[in-house]
Amino acid sequence: MSERAAVLREIGVPLQIEDITLKPVAPDQVRVRIAASGVCHSDLSLAIGGLPFVTPSVLGHEGAGVVEQAGAGVSHVQPGDHVVIAWTAACHRCWYCHHGEPHLCSRAIADVYSMPYATDSLGRDLFPTMGVSSFATATNCLGRAVVKIDKSVPLDIAALIGCGVATGVGAAMNTAPVAAGSSVAVIGAGGVGLSAMLGAVVRGAGRVIVADPVAERRDVALALGATHAIDPAGENVVERIKALTGTRGADFVFEAVGRAAIVEQAVAATRRGGTTCIVGATGTEAKISLSTYDLFMDGKTLVGSQYGSTVPERDFPLLLDLWQSGRLPLDRLISDRITLTEVNKALDQFAAGTGLRTMIVNPD
């Protein structure tokens, strides 16, 4: 049976909605009927060549749905289970997995791109995106990538934690755990940046400062717990953050834009002895220039955050528990719901710097 999917045929060319055929489910795979898929800024970066990628492929890496078929080697889920798909399919066998860092799994990428996935209407192979390919009506993915969730959770909410929320909240809870009462600044208030801000609020931050040029995003940040919002178009971000933190700079600064110049800005806005956490995904050629003397003298910590240092089996249920308790208002992050055929509209919104999180919702 054929499925519908948004196919990236060529870098820089709009996605095409096509019929695809999923390959038979392998013993270590599951087939998931996709109910909802968030559109992430990384999807735009992949589509326009900002991040290295292969074509032709089906995009989408933030998805949730219902298991339709489980391979013979998969035992933790069965048909009918509701799941969120993690875009790092940790092998649980390599050095990184054994040392509590499954987000850095050394096998995940190779295993994902060598697995059987799908063909187009002419029988040509299609590549999966990060092992998920959620811009579709259904997908095949590695069984170890799916995490079973409670069926009471709406699947459009659940999809959010597959990437953006896990990445942002995880940065503030796992990678650079925010201390209660501390000052936090988040530069960039898209879906990931707002999630980092929410993680800081959950951790009990005393002062939470958000900087973003889009008024709608600043307003949402203030409504969700930020104490101050900065418009970079009218204010010097570093000077304003320092003014709000006793001239010192923030204890924790999260960069959620993915631009080298903003990384440098984030370091400058961090107090002596503070931590700068890089959450945004930059291109492979991006370089930053920092004074090693200042890093030494100021005792700052600069840390990268891959997938929010997430352990999906542990963190996905935790994040949904926080949503159900009202402490993590994930529904406020969804700014639009669209159909699969409108996916290019969502990518255009990212390119224009508008909106928060657009959710592709498939009909039942």
C-alpha positions as CSV (number, residue, x, y, z in Angstrom):
1,M,0.0,0.0,0.0
2,S,1.4,3.4,-0.9
3,E,1.7,6.3,1.5
4,R,2.0,10.1,1.0
5,A,5.1,11.9,1.9
6,A,6.9,15.2,1.5
7,V,10.0,14.4,-0.6
8,L,13.1,16.6,-0.9
9,R,14.3,15.9,-4.4
10,E,16.9,18.7,-4.6
11,I,18.5,21.0,-2.2
12,G,16.9,24.5,-2.4
13,V,13.8,23.2,-4.2
14,P,10.3,23.0,-2.4
15,L,9.3,19.7,-1.1
16,Q,7.1,17.5,-3.4
17,I,4.1,15.6,-2.0
18,E,4.4,12.1,-3.6
19,D,3.3,8.5,-3.3
20,I,5.9,6.3,-1.7
21,T,6.0,2.6,-0.8
22,L,7.5,1.6,2.5
23,K,9.7,-1.5,2.4
24,P,8.8,-4.6,4.4
25,V,9.4,-4.1,8.1
26,A,12.8,-5.6,9.1
27,P,13.2,-7.6,12.4
28,D,14.6,-4.5,14.2
29,Q,12.1,-2.0,12.8
30,V,8.6,-0.8,13.5
31,R,6.0,0.8,11.2
32,V,4.3,3.9,12.7
33,R,1.2,5.5,11.4
34,I,2.1,9.2,11.8
35,A,-0.5,11.3,13.5
36,A,1.4,14.5,13.9
37,S,4.8,15.9,13.0
38,G,6.3,19.2,14.2
39,V,8.2,21.3,11.6
40,C,11.6,22.2,13.0
41,H,14.0,24.8,11.9
42,S,16.5,22.0,11.2
43,D,14.1,20.8,8.5
44,L,14.5,24.1,6.7
45,S,18.3,23.9,7.2
46,L,18.3,20.5,5.6
47,A,16.1,21.6,2.7
48,I,18.2,24.6,1.8
49,G,21.6,23.0,2.4
50,G,22.5,24.7,5.7
51,L,23.1,21.2,7.2
52,P,24.7,18.3,5.2
53,F,22.2,15.9,3.8
54,V,21.4,13.4,1.0
55,T,18.6,13.4,-1.5
56,P,16.1,12.2,-2.4
57,S,14.7,11.9,1.1
58,V,11.6,12.3,3.1
59,L,12.0,15.1,5.7
60,G,10.6,15.4,9.2
61,H,12.2,14.3,12.5
62,E,9.7,15.3,15.2
63,G,6.9,12.8,15.0
64,A,4.4,10.7,17.0
65,G,1.9,8.1,16.0
66,V,0.5,4.6,16.4
67,V,2.5,1.4,15.9
68,E,1.0,-0.6,13.0
69,Q,3.6,-3.4,12.8
70,A,6.6,-4.5,14.9
71,G,9.5,-6.6,13.6
72,A,10.3,-10.0,15.1
73,G,13.1,-8.6,17.2
74,V,11.1,-5.7,18.7
75,S,9.4,-6.6,22.0
76,H,8.9,-3.3,23.9
77,V,6.0,-2.1,21.7
78,Q,3.2,-3.8,19.8
79,P,0.6,-2.7,17.2
80,G,-1.8,-0.2,18.7
81,D,0.8,1.4,21.0
82,H,1.2,5.2,20.9
83,V,4.8,6.3,20.5
84,V,7.1,9.2,20.0
85,I,10.0,8.7,17.7
86,A,13.5,9.8,18.8
87,W,15.8,11.0,16.1
88,T,18.8,9.4,17.7
89,A,18.3,5.7,17.6
90,A,20.8,4.7,20.3
91,C,22.3,1.3,19.9
92,H,22.7,0.7,23.7
93,R,25.9,-1.2,23.0
94,C,28.6,1.4,22.2
95,W,30.9,3.2,24.6
96,Y,28.7,6.4,24.7
97,C,25.5,4.4,25.4
98,H,27.2,2.5,28.1
99,H,28.4,5.8,29.7
100,G,25.0,7.4,29.9
101,E,25.3,9.4,26.7
102,P,22.9,7.8,24.2
103,H,22.5,11.1,22.4
104,L,26.1,10.7,21.2
105,C,25.7,7.0,20.1
106,S,28.4,6.1,17.7
107,R,26.2,3.7,15.7
108,A,22.9,5.7,15.4
109,I,23.6,7.5,12.1
110,A,25.2,4.6,10.3
111,D,22.4,2.2,11.4
112,V,19.7,4.7,10.3
113,Y,21.0,5.3,6.9
114,S,21.7,1.6,6.2
115,M,18.2,0.4,7.1
116,P,15.6,-0.4,4.5
117,Y,13.1,2.5,4.3
118,A,11.1,3.3,1.2
119,T,10.9,3.7,-2.6
120,D,9.2,6.3,-4.8
121,S,6.6,5.6,-7.4
122,L,9.3,4.6,-9.9
123,G,10.9,2.1,-7.5
124,R,13.9,4.4,-6.6
125,D,15.2,4.3,-3.1
126,L,14.4,7.2,-0.7
127,F,16.6,8.1,2.3
128,P,15.1,8.6,5.7
129,T,15.7,11.8,7.6
130,M,17.4,11.2,10.9
131,G,15.7,7.8,11.1
132,V,12.2,9.4,11.4
133,S,10.8,10.8,8.1
134,S,7.7,12.1,9.8
135,F,6.5,14.3,6.9
136,A,4.4,11.4,5.8
137,T,1.3,9.4,6.5
138,A,3.5,6.5,7.8
139,T,7.1,5.6,8.3
140,N,9.5,2.7,9.0
141,C,12.0,3.3,11.8
142,L,14.3,1.4,14.1
143,G,12.4,-0.1,17.0
144,R,14.9,1.2,19.4
145,A,14.0,4.8,18.3
146,V,10.4,4.6,19.5
147,V,9.2,5.3,23.1
148,K,5.8,4.1,24.2
149,I,3.6,6.8,25.8
150,D,0.3,6.9,27.5
151,K,-2.7,6.9,25.2
152,S,-4.3,9.8,27.1
153,V,-1.7,12.2,25.7
154,P,-2.8,13.9,22.4
155,L,-0.4,12.9,19.7
156,D,0.2,16.5,18.5
157,I,1.4,17.4,22.0
158,A,3.5,14.2,22.1
159,A,5.2,14.9,18.8
160,L,6.7,18.1,20.2
161,I,9.0,16.2,22.6
162,G,10.5,14.2,19.7
163,C,12.9,17.1,19.0
164,G,12.3,20.7,19.9
165,V,11.1,20.3,23.5
166,A,13.6,17.5,24.3
167,T,16.4,19.6,22.9
168,G,15.4,22.9,24.6
169,V,14.1,21.6,28.0
170,G,16.9,19.0,28.0
171,A,19.5,21.7,27.6
172,A,18.3,23.4,30.8
173,M,17.7,20.3,32.8
174,N,20.4,17.9,31.6
175,T,23.2,19.6,29.7
176,A,23.5,22.7,31.8
177,P,21.2,22.1,34.8
178,V,19.9,25.5,35.8
179,A,20.2,26.1,39.6
180,A,17.2,27.3,41.6
181,G,17.2,31.0,42.0
182,S,19.8,31.6,39.3
183,S,19.7,34.1,36.4
184,V,19.1,32.7,32.9
185,A,19.1,34.3,29.5
186,V,17.9,32.6,26.3
187,I,18.8,34.1,23.0
188,G,16.3,33.0,20.3
189,A,12.7,32.3,21.2
190,G,11.6,29.8,18.6
191,G,10.4,26.4,19.6
192,V,13.7,25.3,21.0
193,G,14.5,28.6,22.7
194,L,11.1,28.7,24.4
195,S,11.6,25.1,25.5
196,A,14.9,26.0,27.0
197,M,13.2,28.9,28.8
198,L,10.5,26.6,30.1
199,G,13.1,24.2,31.3
200,A,14.7,27.0,33.3
201,V,11.4,27.9,34.8
202,V,10.8,24.3,35.8
203,R,14.2,24.3,37.4
204,G,13.3,27.3,39.5
205,A,15.3,30.1,37.9
206,G,14.9,33.4,39.6
207,R,15.3,35.7,36.6
208,V,14.6,34.6,33.1
209,I,15.5,36.9,30.2
210,V,14.6,36.1,26.6
211,A,15.9,37.9,23.5
212,D,14.2,37.7,20.1
213,P,13.4,40.1,17.3
214,V,9.9,38.8,16.8
215,A,7.3,40.6,19.1
216,E,5.0,37.5,19.1
217,R,7.7,35.3,20.4
218,R,8.7,37.8,23.1
219,D,5.0,38.1,24.2
220,V,4.7,34.3,24.4
221,A,7.9,34.1,26.4
222,L,6.6,36.6,29.0
223,A,3.3,34.8,29.2
224,L,5.1,31.5,29.9
225,G,7.3,32.6,32.7
226,A,10.1,34.9,31.3
227,T,10.6,37.9,33.6
228,H,12.1,40.2,30.9
229,A,12.1,40.3,27.1
230,I,14.7,42.0,24.9
231,D,14.2,43.2,21.3
232,P,17.6,42.9,19.6
233,A,16.5,45.4,17.0
234,G,16.3,48.2,19.6
235,E,18.6,47.1,22.4
236,N,22.1,45.8,22.8
237,V,21.5,42.3,24.0
238,V,24.7,41.9,26.0
239,E,24.4,45.3,27.7
240,R,20.8,44.7,28.5
241,I,21.4,41.2,30.0
242,K,24.2,42.6,32.1
243,A,22.0,45.5,33.3
244,L,19.4,43.1,34.4
245,T,21.9,40.9,36.3
246,G,23.8,43.4,38.5
247,T,26.3,44.2,35.6
248,R,27.7,40.6,35.9
249,G,25.9,38.8,33.1
250,A,23.6,35.8,33.5
251,D,24.5,32.6,35.4
252,F,23.3,30.5,32.4
253,V,23.0,31.7,28.8
254,F,21.4,29.5,26.2
255,E,22.0,30.2,22.5
256,A,19.1,28.9,20.5
257,V,19.6,30.5,17.1
258,G,22.4,28.6,15.5
259,R,24.6,31.5,14.3
260,A,28.3,32.0,15.1
261,A,27.8,35.7,15.9
262,I,25.1,34.9,18.4
263,V,27.2,32.3,20.1
264,E,29.9,34.9,20.7
265,Q,27.2,37.2,22.0
266,A,26.0,34.5,24.4
267,V,29.5,34.0,25.8
268,A,29.8,37.8,26.3
269,A,26.5,37.9,28.1
270,T,27.6,35.1,30.6
271,R,28.9,36.2,34.0
272,R,32.4,35.2,35.2
273,G,32.1,31.6,36.3
274,G,28.9,31.1,34.4
275,T,27.9,28.7,31.7
276,T,27.1,29.3,28.1
277,C,25.1,26.5,26.4
278,I,25.0,26.2,22.6
279,V,21.7,24.7,21.6
280,G,21.2,26.1,18.1
281,A,22.4,24.0,15.1
282,T,24.9,25.9,13.0
283,G,26.2,25.0,9.6
284,T,29.4,22.9,9.4
285,E,31.5,25.8,8.2
286,A,30.5,28.1,11.1
287,K,33.4,29.3,13.3
288,I,33.5,31.4,16.4
289,S,36.3,33.7,17.7
290,L,36.8,33.8,21.4
291,S,39.6,35.1,23.7
292,T,41.2,32.1,25.3
293,Y,42.7,34.5,27.9
294,D,39.2,35.7,28.8
295,L,37.9,32.2,29.1
296,F,40.8,31.3,31.4
297,M,40.5,34.5,33.5
298,D,36.7,34.5,33.7
299,G,36.4,30.8,34.4
300,K,33.5,30.5,32.0
301,T,32.1,27.1,30.8
302,L,31.2,26.8,27.2
303,V,29.2,23.6,26.4
304,G,27.4,22.2,23.4
305,S,24.1,20.5,23.8
306,Q,23.3,17.7,21.4
307,Y,19.6,16.8,21.6
308,G,19.4,18.2,25.1
309,S,21.6,15.3,26.4
310,T,18.3,13.4,26.2
311,V,17.8,9.8,27.2
312,P,14.5,9.2,25.4
313,E,13.3,6.3,27.5
314,R,13.8,8.4,30.6
315,D,13.0,11.9,29.5
316,F,10.1,11.6,27.1
317,P,7.7,10.2,29.8
318,L,9.1,12.8,32.3
319,L,8.4,15.7,29.9
320,L,4.8,14.5,29.3
321,D,4.3,14.1,33.0
322,L,5.4,17.7,33.4
323,W,2.8,18.7,30.7
324,Q,0.0,16.7,32.3
325,S,0.8,18.4,35.7
326,G,0.6,21.9,34.1
327,R,4.2,22.7,34.7
328,L,5.2,22.5,31.0
329,P,2.6,24.2,28.8
330,L,3.6,22.5,25.6
331,D,0.3,23.3,23.8
332,R,1.3,27.0,23.9
333,L,4.2,26.3,21.6
334,I,2.0,25.2,18.7
335,S,1.2,28.3,16.6
336,D,-0.4,26.6,13.7
337,R,-1.8,23.2,12.6
338,I,-1.7,22.3,8.9
339,T,-2.0,19.3,6.6
340,L,0.9,17.6,4.9
341,T,0.2,19.3,1.6
342,E,0.9,22.7,3.3
343,V,4.4,21.7,4.5
344,N,6.2,24.3,2.3
345,K,4.1,27.0,4.0
346,A,5.6,26.1,7.3
347,L,9.2,26.1,5.9
348,D,8.5,29.5,4.4
349,Q,7.4,30.8,7.9
350,F,10.7,29.6,9.3
351,A,12.6,31.4,6.6
352,A,10.7,34.6,7.4
353,G,11.3,34.2,11.1
354,T,7.7,34.0,12.1
355,G,5.6,31.6,14.1
356,L,6.6,29.2,16.8
357,R,5.9,25.5,16.1
358,T,3.7,24.5,13.1
359,M,2.3,21.0,13.5
360,I,1.4,18.8,10.6
361,V,-1.7,16.8,11.6
362,N,-2.7,13.8,9.5
363,P,-6.4,12.8,9.4
364,D,-7.4,9.7,11.3
